[in-house]
């Protein structure tokens, strides 16, 4: 699992420059609809890394590493995938009833230090692949001010055909993950929804969460909703209005595997909140 999880870093986030720009920009996958009915419906997705939520204004997300988990446990292929300057698009046919998870994930080490001349160095270099097996040879034994971080990142969204199911919502135990208590395709304005955050399979106590409704381009404020995970990793939110929402969660502690000293996880997702 970990080998596959790390390989996603190359084709997905690194290809789009997401990993190196996570602090300045937000990555998102936006479905045209999240709750569908009828025979074999289709959903079209936009995927981008942008300054403005759900408005492609920076760079298209690479979608080669985007995976789709179907209700029956199978992994589906994207249809009609295309990458433009500011956004990528792809289609998905929901061939059976239930909930689908669409997203990408990455994990790997990052190192920062100073050389003998005091110049700042980093591994892997900007835009390059992180291969943890190369750490011992890539980072000098006598590196000064060495900082090594174990980082993980996930970008997800969920769509449902017919009645919602929960098989795809089970955690994998790697990185920062969202475990919905309230189904992510059963969200309504004015109602409270509960979620749980895990870091490597354990409660992400104290994780910081921000939710932002779409349409920020057309208003003066972000209208952020802030929350913090409790001792069990749980948090809740009452949706103020219907629409698309972007969620971002961050977690950091000192429980990293050697040679890292810091463990850091980030998670983002897109939800659709429906009117009552």
Steps between C-alpha positions, in 0.01 A plus 500: 500500500770750596691448174188572295409793726840661441494441125187712475712798599675504166212480258255707698607774736857543378390503138268786575738676736250455784743362757731799482222759491262366759558797730409760236235321294220251551446179304146385429292255298151630429220270373219641288257321733540277804159330530360339186227263387401325179676235293882522491523878555815698418685756711751752360782615729723808499839473671731791570740676735382855550517814708121533497277211611343322201626765257793370288756780497838337566578156354318186392528197725666195349237226497713199405506401868131564572333175604134405523382248758164350399234367742595141411866555595630523144719782370353676198671689217433863419332582170576791265783631718646828373747749645483868416698798618302568817291188556465135412170326429385140491176299498383208710210268424326367812417153376364370830313646794694620801773743601823561308818661638706707257841636597875476522751460780871532564752432774874538539797655677623857453836627628638853544854594608793736445824412322851594612459846345173564681284460190156346545449157346197277464420144397325408285562806287207716397274314256686170538391160625558398862641148526545426869752225422739767369500706820826356639697587187321824409540675835857557632584323826639825640213724380463806721163613637341188353119483511326187372123487466273203431223657290174368361223660296155397373254673267156335474134534410202262507206431268203267540262332258173399664524403867826593678740226614800503734756246373722764334501708819713250694845640594823359357711584805751716312533878534224741602160354410137601539256243636147641457255442784236681297506371143674756273216481246228551760567861599227764533493871578420576863590150616809389692745250351768306689836373378809330642864559407767230532877525464657167402190327637492682836286797611645829372446682828503877462503502120403841365211508253375779273192485276434763235184531290546543125450833328786683676574681174169683537517612863733704718562237770591130505217420746724235655361248745770385744502184709746291699502123540445375855689220678328242278574697183135604467358837398164626378366781284155648446466603136377863478372468143480268203782484245847360440748509790877458513647335810864512604654329804857519632675289764853492640676318785837355598407133451679455168690189398879542489678673336217755513435695820174665394184330371276725292175421324260703288159410365257682274160409362204642314144456630162595358243621753142477378199715598245343732 
